[in-house]
Every structure is written in structure tokens, then in C-alpha cells.
């Protein structure tokens, strides 16, 4: 359009110049110019006609659209933008704040699970007011192929550690999922569940005794979902196995192996279930254990060998028509058995004598949680452990008396916990819990807790 | 045992590598979008609804059966606008299914084709469980269903190109029947214009907007927050002067607070299907609106 205007203007200027400059050549050139102008005019008229036709076409279209719009609701808005700019690409961030007040009848410093060589974080925590672990989670898709997640835990003692930091594939074919980094192992039911989503303030005794509360590994996990309408899921993991019940071994090898399988489905509209089997194979090298000898003197024993654990878990949930807003019932139970074989060193900092060691230990828990009103839930949990009689070479050879290993002599720790929680909204929860804890050999611990849990930031996920 | 295991293994191998089923597998998050998928997909699709009419789609867990369905789905049909934010993202991440990830053709969000009502100007959880993108319960305006149907027909044709002509024909047929039905409902529903009502959650907004019902109050003081006794007492005072003609209750709502209010302000509670399957009459999308209108009209007389 603009170039045509320019052409016309140039032609007009040229015409004026010609008129002014050379009267002699005027006649010829005038006719030439007239022809040029006529051609230009024709070209314009053609273009204008074309434009008019287009306008007419558009007008009929828009009137059709108007008549459509009159009967339809407002036309679709442009796709929602989450603010535009850089923030649109920020990962979703969520923060969990938790704290408690604990009233414990026994000194938590003397906490023991009788009969077990424990490690990791066990016990009811400190007395009085405590800040629980504060969790900071960042989560986003990296690109069309991966998602990444970081959960940093800020502990009450001001230390911060990467609780989970992993990436996971989104685009592998045939139901395959690969996860790598640091993550909670897929073994058991509760192992993958973060502490703020537990139904009780603490982990069951089997988790405390066998896995130091929760087993995470730096490694890789591959999971395969079968193409069936019933959930069938198989997973395998390997990693550095540095966490209890394993230890670092300074080797290049795969220091831990975990396998698990899950099945699950619905029963009608109202109920659903999941069952699982797990296997964990770990190696420990001089895994130390603080204990006391026959005279009551503190000593450090150490286990070196293989630690193999298998477990079974089952979860069942029921809600009327599957609507968990009003009422929901949840039952879950897990059984674990661990065999450790290798050798046990007594008093590594002193006498340091070594002998064979074999043990087969087991435990289970069962719990029910019932949401009896929209925001209220009550729960009951029973824990049981069987330490069995460990075969200690140093004792059977007569070198040391069994009283030097009093802490790991046969025991049957039990615990009964009841809880009541109130959730003003999906993002806040207050909990009252009482536990009658017979984990210690010598005394009963009455534990009373008041706990708060708050979630701010991105909407959390409702995992099963 | 060995035989059982090898049989299981063969069956699994077969199911992985055997050609996919003829039917397009659709996982719809809510009954209304499942019903629309059935209308538009006919016998070329195999539709599974993740929730039923008695469940609150905000409050669902990524349960095993849903993970399995997501694993095998060719297309996920969701309401969107963060209605399913508490569980659908986990489900998609856990599914091991690259086809249904957001952004791809196998992921369809109905609300993204609509202009939503009640888009908040500020987002703060102190205001309750609000939806930053607007009220997601958009299907109770049948004109929205027509818009979503158009987009879903196109999506079906894209995901299952072999049956594109079939979906196009079914889509046209549905639109013809649906537009006729809308005309009928609007004539039928004319007496409802200006009728004052009380709702529970703000999930009847689109219905009220379409029919011209006037929402005097919501029983939830804030979205997702159950009413306290004090708030209900305030409502009674507020509504006693000009009581609503009726209180609307969805099939999945609890009746306690509603019944209490009904007694105190002398307005009847009208149970509405809310979605397909919410009442025995709401067998499909047509039944949903037929029944909704019948119940409203009976109460408005």
C-alpha cells in the first residue's frame, strides 16, 4: 500500500516538474504520463475492490460469530497464564512447619529398643517444646523428559540436609519410570511417606529398629507398571547403601539392592487396597552400636556383615461411596523380618575381640485411623518386635558372658499408641497422641505429644 | 509355581507388546466429562471415570486403581483449573505414561476452553480453598458443555486419527441434539429467572448464572471451610427477612448443616444431581439437565 502511494507521489512530482521544465516536449510526455496515471488508477481500483470484498466477507463472518456468541456463553479466554515473566517458570514451592510438645515419663537419653542394635534416628525425641523438622520442597518439570524434586529438611538443631533430591523420567515407554539421586526407597508402605503425612507423630517400631526410621539411599530406582487394569508395579533399586542398616564400604560396587512389588485395586465404589512385598540387601562394615558391658560401663560394639530384610505390607481404605470428606476408615499393617550374618566386635575401643554373629529378628505393626467427622480423626496403633536369640560367637565360645551383650539379649518390645487429630483445613493439622511404650527393657515410658503441622505454598499431593 | 510364573511372564510380555486395543482408552477425572467422552467417542472409546457423583473431586487420592488406569490411558480428560490439583499431578507423574503428560495431545483440560467465572483478584489461603484460575465447576452451564464438546471432538480426531471422520460425525450429531436440548431447557427454565436460592459450596455458580437464579448466600463461609454454628445463626438472621425459595444441595454434600438451615428459615432443600450419576434420573448429560430442571421447577412452583 505504502509503496503504491510513494509511486503515485513520485509520479505527481515528476508530472509537475515536466510541466514546469520543458514546454516543448510537453505534449508527448503528457500523454505518456496520462497513460501511466490511468494504469495506476486501474491498479488502485482493482485493489480497492479486492479490499471491499474482503471487508464484506469479514462482516458476514463477524455477524455470524455474534449470533453464535448471543446463544453461547462468553468465548473462551486465552489460555491461563500464571503471571507471565520469569515467575511462570519457578518450581512449585511448599513448606511444612511442624512442632510438638512432648511429656515423657522416661528420660529420652536412655531410650533403647531392647534386643536390637539400632541406628539412625529413633526414639520419641526430646522433652518439652520442640521444633520438628521443617521441610522445604521444590518441584517442577525440568523439560518434557524429566521432573525434579528437592526436599530440604531443616532440623531443630539448625542443621539442614537434603532429605530427597532426585529426578524422575516422564517420557520412557512401556510404563517404565527411572528415578535417580537421593530418595526414600520404595520398600514397605510408610517408607516413602514424608513425616508430615504420617498418621502418628512417630514411625512404627519396626521402621525404627530395622531402618533407623526411614530408609533413603543415593542411587537409582527403576519401576515398571504392568499394562493391566489392576495395579501391578515392580521396582528395583541400587545405591551406595550408606544408611543404616548398611554403612559406607569405600568400594565402587553397588552396596545395596532393594526390590519391591505392589498390587492394588478398588473393591466397589467405596474401598481400595494395596499390598506389597519388599526385599532389602545391605552390607555393613563396622556398624557401631553404643551399649554397656556386664559391669555397666559404656562400650562400642560393631557389626560387620550382611543385613537382609524382607517385608510385606497391606493397606485398606474405605469411605462411603469413596467420598472421604465426611468419613474415612484406613487400616494398614506391615511385617518385616531381618537376618544379619557376619561378625560382631566387642568393645572396639578397648578389648576389641571379634566373633561370629547371626540373628533373625522380626516385627510388625497394625494401625487404624478413622475420620469420624469431616475434620476429626482418631487412630490406634499396635507395635510388636521379636528380637529372637542372637547367635554370638564370643558368648558360645565362652570368651565373654551374655551379660556383656545385655542390650541385645532376647526381648519383645511392644507399644500401643492412640491419637486424635483435628484438621481445620487441608493445610493445617493439630494432633494429640499418647503412647504406652515398652521398648525399653527396664521401664514403661508414658509418652504424651501435642503436635502441629502446617503446610504453606503449593498444594500438596494426596498420595495413596 | 514355575509354571504359574512363566505363564504370568508370558501374559505380561504379550500385554506389553501385543497391538493395543482397538478402543481409545480415556481416563476422565469426573463423571460429566466421562459422559461427554462417551457421547463423542461412541464405541471407539473405552472410558473410565476416576470419580463418581458422590465424591468431591477436590479430595481424591492417587489410589492404585487410578495409577493403573493412568498407565494405560491414551487420553486424560480433566476439568482443569486446578480442580484436581491435589491428585492428578501425582497420578500423571506416577503413571509411567508419556502420552498423557500436560502439554501433549493426550492431556485435555475442559476448563481451558471456557471463560471461567469468579477469577479471584487476589489469592490467599486465608480466603479458603480458592481456585486462582477461576471457579472450575463449569459444566452446569450446558453452553459450556457445547464449547468443550467441540474441542474434545477435535482432540479425539487428533489422538485417534484413524477414526477422525467417525468423531466428526458424532460431534456434529451431538451438537445438533445438544443445541436443541439447550433451547428446550431455556424455555422450560424461564420461570426460574430471579428465583432466590442458597447454595452450599460455590459449585452451582454456573447453573445459577445460566438460569438466572439468584444466589443469596453460600453455606460454606469460605470455599472448602465448613460452617460454624455461629455462622449458621448469622445466616438465619440474614435470610429470615427475605428467605430463599430453596436451598440447593448436591448429591455428594453432607446434609446436616443444610437440613438445620432449612428448618430455621423454612425453605426446602432441593437435592440436585450435580453431575451424571448423582440421581437415578441423571443417567447421561441430557438426563443431568432434564432432572436438574425438573427438580428446580417442582420446587419453584
Boltz contact constraints between the chains, C-beta under 6 A:
constraints:
  - contact:
      token1: [A, 72]
      token2: [B, 143]
      max_distance: 6.0
  - contact:
      token1: [A, 73]
      token2: [B, 141]
      max_distance: 6.0
  - contact:
      token1: [A, 73]
      token2: [B, 143]
      max_distance: 6.0
  - contact:
      token1: [A, 74]
      token2: [B, 115]
      max_distance: 6.0
  - contact:
      token1: [A, 76]
      token2: [B, 113]
      max_distance: 6.0
  - contact:
      token1: [A, 76]
      token2: [B, 114]
      max_distance: 6.0
  - contact:
      token1: [A, 76]
      token2: [B, 115]
      max_distance: 6.0
  - contact:
      token1: [A, 77]
      token2: [B, 115]
      max_distance: 6.0
  - contact:
      token1: [A, 79]
      token2: [B, 112]
      max_distance: 6.0
  - contact:
      token1: [A, 80]
      token2: [B, 133]
      max_distance: 6.0
  - contact:
      token1: [A, 170]
      token2: [B, 101]
      max_distance: 6.0
  - contact:
      token1: [A, 171]
      token2: [B, 98]
      max_distance: 6.0
  - contact:
      token1: [A, 174]
      token2: [B, 16]
      max_distance: 6.0
  - contact:
      token1: [A, 175]
      token2: [B, 71]
      max_distance: 6.0
  - contact:
      token1: [A, 175]
      token2: [B, 96]
      max_distance: 6.0
  - contact:
      token1: [A, 176]
      token2: [B, 96]
      max_distance: 6.0
  - contact:
      token1: [A, 177]
      token2: [B, 96]
      max_distance: 6.0
  - contact:
      token1: [A, 225]
      token2: [B, 71]
      max_distance: 6.0
  - contact:
      token1: [A, 225]
      token2: [B, 96]
      max_distance: 6.0
  - contact:
      token1: [A, 226]
      token2: [B, 12]
      max_distance: 6.0
  - contact:
      token1: [A, 227]
      token2: [B, 15]
      max_distance: 6.0
  - contact:
      token1: [A, 227]
      token2: [B, 16]
      max_distance: 6.0
  - contact:
      token1: [A, 227]
      token2: [B, 72]
      max_distance: 6.0
  - contact:
      token1: [A, 229]
      token2: [B, 68]
      max_distance: 6.0
  - contact:
      token1: [A, 231]
      token2: [B, 64]
      max_distance: 6.0
  - contact:
      token1: [A, 231]
      token2: [B, 67]
      max_distance: 6.0
  - contact:
      token1: [A, 231]
      token2: [B, 68]
      max_distance: 6.0
  - contact:
      token1: [A, 264]
      token2: [B, 64]
      max_distance: 6.0
  - contact:
      token1: [A, 265]
      token2: [B, 64]
      max_distance: 6.0
  - contact:
      token1: [A, 265]
      token2: [B, 65]
      max_distance: 6.0
  - contact:
      token1: [A, 266]
      token2: [B, 65]
      max_distance: 6.0
  - contact:
      token1: [A, 269]
      token2: [B, 52]
      max_distance: 6.0
  - contact:
      token1: [A, 272]
      token2: [B, 63]
      max_distance: 6.0
  - contact:
      token1: [A, 274]
      token2: [B, 64]
      max_distance: 6.0
  - contact:
      token1: [A, 321]
      token2: [B, 54]
      max_distance: 6.0
  - contact:
      token1: [A, 322]
      token2: [B, 55]
      max_distance: 6.0
  - contact:
      token1: [A, 323]
      token2: [B, 54]
      max_distance: 6.0
  - contact:
      token1: [A, 323]
      token2: [B, 55]
      max_distance: 6.0
  - contact:
      token1: [A, 323]
      token2: [B, 252]
      max_distance: 6.0
  - contact:
      token1: [A, 324]
      token2: [B, 59]
      max_distance: 6.0
  - contact:
      token1: [A, 325]
      token2: [B, 56]
      max_distance: 6.0
  - contact:
      token1: [A, 325]
      token2: [B, 59]
      max_distance: 6.0
  - contact:
      token1: [A, 326]
      token2: [B, 254]
      max_distance: 6.0
  - contact:
      token1: [A, 374]
      token2: [B, 226]
      max_distance: 6.0
  - contact:
      token1: [A, 459]
      token2: [B, 85]
      max_distance: 6.0
  - contact:
      token1: [A, 459]
      token2: [B, 86]
      max_distance: 6.0
  - contact:
      token1: [A, 461]
      token2: [B, 90]
      max_distance: 6.0
  - contact:
      token1: [A, 462]
      token2: [B, 61]
      max_distance: 6.0
  - contact:
      token1: [A, 462]
      token2: [B, 86]
      max_distance: 6.0
  - contact:
      token1: [A, 462]
      token2: [B, 87]
      max_distance: 6.0
  - contact:
      token1: [A, 463]
      token2: [B, 62]
      max_distance: 6.0
  - contact:
      token1: [A, 464]
      token2: [B, 61]
      max_distance: 6.0
  - contact:
      token1: [A, 464]
      token2: [B, 62]
      max_distance: 6.0
  - contact:
      token1: [A, 464]
      token2: [B, 63]
      max_distance: 6.0
